[in-house]
């Protein structure tokens, strides 16, 4: 039998360790998933942001080229013509509502400029050498187009005939760009310096951001998805933890219920034989006294006293297994406490416990019999710890919603865990205690809608606190 119990306890302990490991593994897995998904969401958000910049750059260059083509090529203008008649530049820019500012430069010298806003300053250094366009802010972009040879491209023949050298699209005559410059350099045999090249810049409204709306949405979507999944995993973790606690509580309640039923049955079976044993012991005492046998009288007296102790134990077990029903009614707590103290003090061989000082206390909701039973249990425990009735003191206070009865005793310091464990059945700090008084008392307090707890008060002092609701 002991071997079976050891195997059962070992199996329970092993199951507990496995359960804790499973909970830890689930929590660790959820933590890893949250971190991994967060890193993935960050990487995807950065990728979307990079792609957004690339796409906006492409859109700015595309819109800049289209605007340049519409204004310069389709408008019948050319860089050479604009150099000779700069006033045509401003007139043509006025007709384009999308253009905020524009200008023609040769090297660092401004030939002609246009601006719808007098205070607008264009910094061409913002444009990298390898790009045609750059986004200035959320609403505007800068586009620059370099022409071919500029004034160096005009030959004597070209001036006489009125035709541009290398005319046509892509030539250095103004409408074309790179290829015209390369052709001019190949024909003339001399490279054209950048300081001599013409450049036309346009500041316009754009680029159109509708094409990047999906990327913008995705850039914020990834963190949102991560947040949703993180919250979901957090809820799952909390539910798993709560389920584990509920499972432990149900197992504990089932275990206590089994103990209660078994104890009630055992107490009921013991109660009847105890009466017979006590009767026989009393009869034996009488016969031994008549026969002048003091040793046997003492032995019979011990048997009788032990039957009283067992009867008290069986009564406590029955009280725990079949708790009384509380009739919660408005009552005067001070009167109940004074009446209970009067009865309790009569049982003391010496000294007495002083009632709380007279004060006006509002009525509370409770059952007078249940309150008496709770107070008697608390007073017995306090007296066992103090061994001096003068060291036990009572106090009644009131807060906004409850009436509070406190019992103080010098029981010494107790850990927070032990202060809660003493409310578990059959757990006691006393050598001869049964560990049923406080569990029964707390259950009665909760049936009345109140609470009962133990706390460390002053150094070396324990306070039992019973809270009951105020009567409306």
C-alpha positions in Angstrom: 0.0 0.0 0.0 2.7 2.5 0.8 4.4 1.6 -2.5 1.2 2.4 -4.4 0.9 5.7 -2.6 4.5 6.6 -3.5 3.9 5.7 -7.1 0.7 7.8 -7.2 2.4 10.8 -5.7 5.3 10.4 -8.1 2.9 10.2 -11.0 1.1 13.4 -9.8 4.4 15.2 -9.4 5.6 14.1 -12.8 2.3 15.3 -14.4 2.7 18.6 -12.6 6.2 19.1 -14.0 5.1 18.1 -17.5 2.2 20.6 -17.3 4.5 23.4 -16.2 6.9 22.5 -19.0 4.0 22.5 -21.6 2.8 25.9 -20.4 6.4 27.3 -20.6 6.9 25.8 -24.1 3.6 27.3 -25.3 4.5 30.7 -23.9 8.0 30.5 -25.4 6.6 29.6 -28.8 4.2 32.5 -28.7 7.0 34.9 -27.7 9.2 33.6 -30.6 6.3 33.9 -33.1 5.6 37.5 -32.0 9.3 38.5 -32.3 9.7 36.7 -35.7 6.5 38.2 -37.1 7.6 41.6 -35.8 10.9 41.3 -37.6 9.2 40.1 -40.8 6.7 43.0 -40.6 9.6 45.5 -40.2 11.5 44.1 -43.1 8.4 44.1 -45.4 7.5 47.6 -44.3 11.1 48.8 -45.1 10.9 47.0 -48.5 7.6 48.7 -49.3 9.1 52.1 -48.3 12.1 51.5 -50.6 9.9 50.4 -53.5 7.7 53.5 -52.8 10.7 55.8 -53.2 11.8 54.1 -56.4 8.3 54.2 -57.9 7.8 57.9 -57.0 11.2 58.7 -58.5 10.2 56.9 -61.7 6.8 58.7 -61.8 8.5 62.1 -61.3 10.9 61.4 -64.2 8.1 60.2 -66.4 5.9 63.2 -65.7 8.8 65.5 -66.0 9.7 64.1 -69.5 6.0 64.3 -70.6 5.8 67.9 -69.4 9.1 68.8 -71.1 7.9 67.3 -74.3 4.6 69.1 -74.2 6.1 72.5 -73.4 9.3 72.5 -75.5 8.8 70.0 -78.3 5.1 70.3 -79.0 5.2 74.0 -78.2 7.6 74.6 -81.1 10.3 75.8 -78.8 14.0 74.9 -78.8 16.9 75.8 -76.5 18.5 77.8 -79.2 15.3 79.8 -79.9 14.8 80.4 -76.2 18.4 81.7 -75.9 17.8 84.1 -78.7 14.3 85.1 -77.5 14.1 84.5 -73.7 10.7 86.3 -73.4 9.1 83.4 -75.2 10.0 81.2 -72.3 7.8 83.1 -69.7 4.9 83.4 -72.1 4.8 79.7 -72.8 5.2 78.8 -69.0 2.1 81.0 -68.2 -0.1 78.7 -70.2 1.0 75.6 -68.2 -0.9 75.5 -64.9 1.1 72.5 -63.7 4.4 74.4 -63.7 5.3 76.4 -60.6 8.7 77.6 -61.8 11.1 77.1 -64.7 14.4 78.3 -66.0 17.0 78.1 -68.7 20.6 78.0 -67.7 23.9 77.7 -69.5 26.4 76.4 -67.0 25.8 78.5 -63.9 24.4 81.5 -65.8 20.6 82.0 -65.8 19.3 83.0 -69.2 15.6 83.1 -68.6 13.4 82.2 -65.6 9.8 81.9 -64.6 8.0 81.6 -61.2 4.4 81.8 -60.1 5.6 82.4 -56.5 8.0 85.3 -56.1 9.5 83.8 -52.9 10.1 80.4 -54.5 13.8 79.4 -54.6 15.0 76.5 -56.7 18.1 74.7 -55.5 19.4 72.7 -58.4 22.1 71.1 -56.2 19.3 68.9 -54.8 19.2 67.0 -58.1 21.8 64.2 -58.2 24.0 64.1 -61.3 22.7 60.7 -62.3 19.0 61.6 -62.2 16.7 63.8 -64.2 14.1 64.4 -61.5 13.9 64.7 -57.7 10.9 65.0 -55.4 11.0 68.3 -53.4 8.1 67.7 -51.1 4.7 65.9 -51.1 3.3 68.1 -53.8 6.1 69.2 -56.1 9.0 67.8 -58.0 12.0 69.2 -59.9 12.9 68.0 -63.5 16.0 69.1 -65.4 16.9 68.4 -69.0 20.4 69.0 -70.4 20.7 70.0 -74.0 23.4 69.2 -76.4 26.3 71.5 -77.3 24.5 74.8 -76.6 26.0 77.8 -78.3 29.1 75.9 -79.3 26.9 73.8 -81.6 26.1 76.7 -83.9 28.4 76.6 -86.9 28.7 79.4 -89.5 26.7 77.3 -91.9 24.0 76.9 -89.4 23.8 80.7 -88.9 23.6 81.4 -92.6 21.0 78.8 -93.4 19.0 79.3 -90.1 19.1 75.6 -89.4 20.5 74.1 -86.2 23.5 71.9 -86.3 22.4 68.3 -85.8 18.7 69.2 -86.0 15.9 66.8 -85.4 15.0 64.7 -82.4 18.0 63.5 -80.4 20.3 66.0 -82.0 22.3 68.6 -80.1 20.2 71.3 -81.6 17.9 71.5 -78.6 15.1 68.9 -78.9 17.3 65.9 -78.5 19.8 65.3 -75.7 22.6 62.9 -75.2 22.9 61.5 -78.7 23.1 65.0 -80.2 25.9 65.9 -77.9 27.8 62.7 -78.8 27.2 63.4 -82.5 28.4 67.0 -82.2 31.5 65.9 -80.3 32.2 63.3 -82.9 31.9 65.8 -85.8 33.7 68.7 -84.2 36.4 66.5 -82.7 36.2 68.4 -79.3 34.1 67.6 -76.3 31.6 70.1 -75.0 32.1 71.2 -71.4 29.2 71.0 -69.0 29.6 74.7 -68.3 28.7 75.4 -71.9 25.6 73.1 -72.0 22.1 74.4 -71.8 19.8 73.0 -69.2 16.1 73.6 -68.7 14.5 72.9 -65.3 10.9 72.6 -64.4 9.3 72.7 -61.0 5.8 71.1 -61.3 3.0 69.6 -59.2 3.6 66.0 -58.9 4.2 63.2 -59.1 0.8 61.5 -59.2 0.6 59.4 -56.0 -2.4 57.3 -57.0 0.0 54.8 -58.6 1.7 54.2 -55.2 -1.4 54.0 -53.1 -1.2 50.1 -52.9 2.4 50.4 -51.7 1.5 53.0 -49.1 -1.3 50.8 -47.9 1.0 47.8 -47.7 3.6 49.8 -45.8 1.1 50.4 -43.0 -0.7 47.1 -43.5 2.3 44.9 -42.3 2.6 46.6 -38.9 -1.2 46.4 -38.5 -1.2 42.7 -39.3 1.6 42.1 -36.9 -0.2 44.0 -34.2 -3.4 42.1 -34.8 -1.6 38.7 -34.6 0.4 39.8 -31.6 -2.8 40.7 -29.8 -4.3 37.4 -30.9 -1.4 35.4 -29.6 -1.5 37.4 -26.4 -5.2 36.5 -25.9 -4.4 32.9 -26.7 -1.6 32.9 -24.1 -3.8 34.5 -21.5 -6.6 32.1 -22.2 -4.2 29.2 -22.0 -2.9 30.5 -18.7 -6.4 31.1 -17.4 -7.5 27.6 -18.5 -4.5 26.1 -16.7 -5.5 28.0 -13.5 -9.1 26.9 -13.8 -8.0 23.3 -14.3 -5.9 23.5 -11.2 -8.8 25.1 -9.3 -11.3 22.4 -10.5 -8.9 19.7 -9.6 -8.5 21.3 -6.1 -12.2 21.7 -5.7 -12.8 18.1 -6.8 -10.2 16.9 -4.4 -11.7 18.9 -1.5 -15.1 17.7 -2.4 -13.9 14.1 -2.3 -12.3 14.8 1.1 -15.4 16.4 2.4 -17.6 13.5 1.4 -15.2 11.0 2.8 -14.7 13.0 6.0 -18.5 13.4 6.5 -19.0 9.7 6.1 -16.2 8.9 8.4 -17.3 11.5 11.0 -20.9 10.1 10.9 -19.6 6.5 11.4 -17.3 7.6 14.3 -19.9 9.7 16.1 -22.1 6.8 17.3 -19.3 4.6 18.7 -17.9 7.6 20.5 -21.1 7.9 22.6 -20.8 4.2 23.6 -17.1 4.6 24.4 -17.8 7.7 26.5 -20.6 5.9 28.4 -18.4 2.9 29.1 -15.6 5.1 30.3 -17.9 7.0 32.7 -19.3 3.7 34.0 -15.7 2.4 34.5 -14.8 5.5 36.4 -17.7 5.0 38.8 -16.8 1.3 39.4 -13.1 2.1 39.9 -13.9 4.9 42.4 -16.0 2.5 44.4 -13.2 -0.1 44.3 -10.6 2.5 45.3 -8.5 2.1 42.2 -7.2 5.5 41.3 -4.9 4.4 38.5 -7.9 2.9 36.6 -10.0 6.0 37.3 -7.3 8.1 35.7 -7.1 5.9 32.7 -10.9 6.0 32.3 -10.9 9.8 32.6 -8.3 10.0 29.8 -10.5 7.9 27.6 -13.5 10.2 28.3 -11.4 13.3 27.5 -10.2 11.9 24.2 -13.8 11.1 23.2 -14.7 14.7 23.7 -11.7 15.7 21.5 -12.8 13.3 18.8 -16.4 14.5 19.1 -15.2 18.1 18.5 -13.2 16.9 15.5 -16.2 15.1 14.0 -18.4 18.1 14.6 -15.9 20.3 12.8 -15.7 17.9 9.9 -19.5 17.8 9.6 -19.7 21.6 9.7 -17.2 21.7 6.9 -18.9 19.0 4.8 -22.4 20.3 5.4 -22.2 24.1 5.9 -25.2 25.9 7.4 -27.3 28.1 5.2 -27.0 31.8 6.0 -30.0 34.1 6.4 -28.6 37.4 5.4 -30.5 40.2 7.2 -29.6 43.7 8.5 -28.1 43.5 12.0 -26.1 45.4 14.6 -22.6 44.0 14.5 -21.6 45.6 17.8 -24.4 43.8 19.6 -23.5 40.4 18.1 -19.9 40.9 19.1 -20.7 41.9 22.7 -23.1 38.9 23.1 -20.5 36.5 21.7 -17.8 37.9 24.0 -20.0 37.6 27.0 -20.5 33.8 26.3 -16.8 33.3 25.4 -15.5 35.1 28.5 -17.6 32.9 30.8 -15.6 29.9 29.5 -12.2 31.4 30.4 -10.6 30.3 33.6 -9.0 33.7 34.1 -9.1 37.1 32.4 -11.4 38.3 29.7 -11.3 39.8 26.2 -12.5 43.4 26.2 -15.2 44.4 23.7 -14.6 47.2 21.2 -15.1 50.7 22.5 -18.6 52.1 22.2 -19.2 53.7 18.9 -22.0 54.3 16.5 -21.7 51.6 13.8 -24.2 51.3 10.9 -26.1 48.1 10.4 -24.5 45.4 8.2 -25.9 42.5 6.2 -25.2 39.1 7.8 -26.4 36.1 9.7 -26.0 36.4 13.5 -25.3 32.7 14.1 -22.7 32.6 11.3 -21.0 35.8 12.7 -20.9 34.2 16.1 -19.3 31.0 14.8 -16.7 33.0 12.8 -15.9 35.2 15.9 -15.6 32.2 18.2 -13.2 30.5 15.8 -11.1 33.7 15.5 -11.1 34.2 19.3 -10.0 30.5 20.0 -7.2 30.9 17.5 -6.1 34.2 19.0 -6.2 32.9 22.5 -4.2 29.8 21.5 -1.6 32.0 20.0 -1.5 34.7 22.8 -2.0 32.4 25.9 -3.2 35.6 27.6 -6.6 37.1 27.0 -5.4 40.6 27.7 -3.2 40.5 24.5 -6.2 39.8 22.3 -8.1 42.9 21.2 -11.0 43.7 18.9 -11.8 46.6 16.7 -14.8 47.6 14.6 -14.4 50.2 11.8 -16.4 51.4 8.9 -15.5 52.4 5.4 -17.6 53.6 2.4 -19.2 50.2 1.7 -18.4 47.8 4.5 -18.4 47.3 8.2 -15.1 45.7 9.4 -14.4 43.5 12.4 -10.7 43.0 13.2 -9.2 40.6 15.8 -5.6 41.2 16.7 -3.3 38.6 18.4 0.5 38.3 19.0 0.9 35.2 16.9 4.2 36.4 15.3 5.1 36.9 11.7 3.6 34.6 9.0 4.6 34.5 5.3 2.1 35.6 2.7 1.8 32.1 1.4 1.0 30.7 4.9 -1.5 33.5 5.5 -3.5 32.1 2.6 -2.7 28.4 3.1 -4.4 28.4 6.6 -7.7 28.7 4.8 -7.1 25.3 3.1 -8.9 22.5 4.9 -6.7 20.4 7.3 -3.8 23.0 7.2 -3.0 24.4 10.6 -0.2 26.1 12.4 -1.2 24.6 15.8 0.1 21.3 17.0 -3.4 20.1 18.0 -5.3 22.0 15.4 -7.5 20.4 12.8 -7.3 23.1 10.1 -11.1 23.4 9.6 -12.1 26.5 11.6 -10.7 29.1 9.3 -12.0 27.4 6.0 -15.5 27.1 7.5 -15.3 30.7 8.7 -14.2 32.0 5.3 -17.0 30.1 3.5 -19.6 31.5 5.9 -18.2 35.1 5.3 -18.5 34.6 1.6 -22.0 33.2 1.9 -23.0 36.5 3.6 -21.4 38.5 0.7 -18.3 39.4 2.8 -14.7 38.3 3.1 -12.3 37.0 5.7 -8.5 37.3 5.5 -5.4 37.2 7.7 -2.6 39.9 7.4 0.5 40.8 9.2 -0.3 44.0 11.2 2.2 45.5 13.7 5.5 43.6 14.2 4.7 40.2 15.7 1.0 40.7 15.4 -1.6 38.9 13.1 -4.8 40.6 12.2 -8.0 38.7 11.2 -10.3 40.9 9.2 -13.9 40.2 8.6 -15.7 42.5 6.1 -19.5 42.7 5.8 -21.6 44.8 3.5 -23.5 47.8 4.8 -27.2 47.5 5.0 -29.0 49.8 2.6 
